[in-house]
Amino acid sequence: MRNISQRICMATFGLLATFSTVAEEGSALVQQRLKYELAQNLLDARKVDDYHAMRSDIADYVLTPYTDYRAFLVNIGERSIDEVSYFQKQFYTLPFSKRIRAAYLDGLARENDWKTIYRYQLTEPRGETYRCYYYYSQLKPGDKAAAFAGAEKLVLSGKGEVAARA
């Protein structure tokens, strides 16, 4: 009987230790979630510097790369090609890494930075808007023949906003 009591006692202590560890880990996870929510709120308000100041608090949180992505998108049109390429390579396994290119092109177009678009987008992209950016960027360095040929191709395709403006 004493042997069974000892086993029950040991098992109880083992369970308590396990529950204590789980509770501590759960509490830490709750804290990370709350800080992650704060990070999202800061990014909603476009307070990127404040986000970077608190980012170390969520460095180990599984969703932190998504807040990094949101922070990276703020003023993306002012970033260099090297910065964008590095960020894309750093997070290549995550779905948003494939969307960086479009966001960057949109940001550059908002900044009217056609020279950088010309250097960044070396081949004709998919999507009418990005093809427009591509061909317009070729006008600036003087490749008018390619730019006008591309514009003509877009207008004659009879699709979307380009044809509607023609």
Secondary structure, DSSP 8 states (H G I E B T S, - for coil): -HHHHHHHHHHHHHHHHHHHHHHHHHHHHHHHHHHHHHHHHHHHTT-HHHHHHHGGGGTTSTTHHHHHHHHHHTTGGGS-HHHHHHHHHHTTTSGGGGTHHHHHHHHHHHTT-HHHHHHH--S--SSHHHHHHHHHHHHTTT-HHHHHHHHHHHHHTT-HHHHHH-
